[in-house]
């Protein structure tokens, strides 16, 4: 497997709730994962995880690696820390689409800082 395929396989392994969908991808291509229904789109979720993996590998935006390490230490779980980053990336993408602007790295890092602060405040 290529490096990207290895990362994808690791991410899929971290999400057993998506295994049936991934194993039967053809049967789920037309599924509507409407947010209003509370459904999470597994393809979007895994794609965001892949994007975060790439960002962490090159520390782009600069500082994301340090934020990840703080989140992992605060939450005590790598997957939980990754989900915090995925959530922030989703928020930044939504913001860019809504306001028809490029992705805002500062907004992204500010979201990650809030995630770290919220966890520190909860402990």
N, C-alpha and C positions, 0 to 999 in steps of 0.2 A: 504494500500500500504506500501511496505517496504520503508526505508529511501532513498535508491537509486532510487526507482520508483518515490518517491515524488520529488526528485531533477530532474529526467528526465522529469517529467510532468511540472515542473516549467520552465525548459529550453525550452521545446517544446512550452509552452505558450508564451515565449518571442520571438518566431520565427513564426509568423503567416504565413509567406511565405512558410513554410514547412508543414503546417497543412494538405493540400490535399495529400501530399506524405505520411505522417505518417498514415493518416486515410485509405489510400489505399496502404499499404506497399507492398502487393503481386504484384500489378501491376507495381511497380517501382524497383523490385529487380534486374532486368537485365539492368537497365538504365545505360548508360555510361556517367559519369560526367567528361568528358575530360577537363582538365584545359585549353587546347589550345582553346577550344570553349568558354571559359569564364564561364563555368558552375561550380557551387559550389555543391559539394556532400553534401547533407543535413545530411546523416548518419555520414560522417566523421566530419562535423562541430559540430553536436550535441555530438559526442563522444569526441571531443577535449574539448568541454564545460564541459562534465562530468569529464574528467581528471583534468581540472583546478579546478572544484569544490572540488574534492578530495584533490588536492594539497593545496588549500586554507584552507581546514578543518584541515590539519596537518602541515601547514606551511613548506611544502617540495617542492622544495628546500628552505632551511631556508632563510627567508626574503621575500618570495613571497607575504605574507600577507601585509607587509608594502608597497611593490611596488603596490599592488592592491589598498590600501587606497590612496596612492599618485595619482595614475591614476584616481581613482574615483573622488577625490577632483579636480584634474586638468581638467577633462573632464566634470564633473558635471552630470555624468550619469553612473550608475552601469553597464549597458549592454555594453556601449561603452568601459568602462574599461576592462570588461571581454573579449571583442573582441580583444583588444590590447594584452592581455595575450594569447589568443588562437592563434593569429598571431605569437607571439614569440615561442609558443610551436610548432607550425607547422614548423617554420624555424629551430628549434633545431632538430626536428625529421628528416626533410629533410637533414640537415647537417650530422646527425648520419648515415643515410642510404647511402648518397653519399660517405662518407669517411669510411664506415663500422666500425664505432666506437660507443662506448656507448653514451647515451645522456649526454651532457655536461651542468651541472648545472650552471657553471660560464658563459657560452655563453648565456644561458637562462636569467640569471639575468642581464647580460650586455644588452641584447635586451630590457628587461623591463626598464632598466635605460634610454636607447635611446628613448624609447616610451615616458617616462616621460619628458625628455629633449626636444623632438620635440614639445610636447604640450605646455611646458613652453615657448619655443621660438616663438610659433605661437600666443601667447596671448599678 
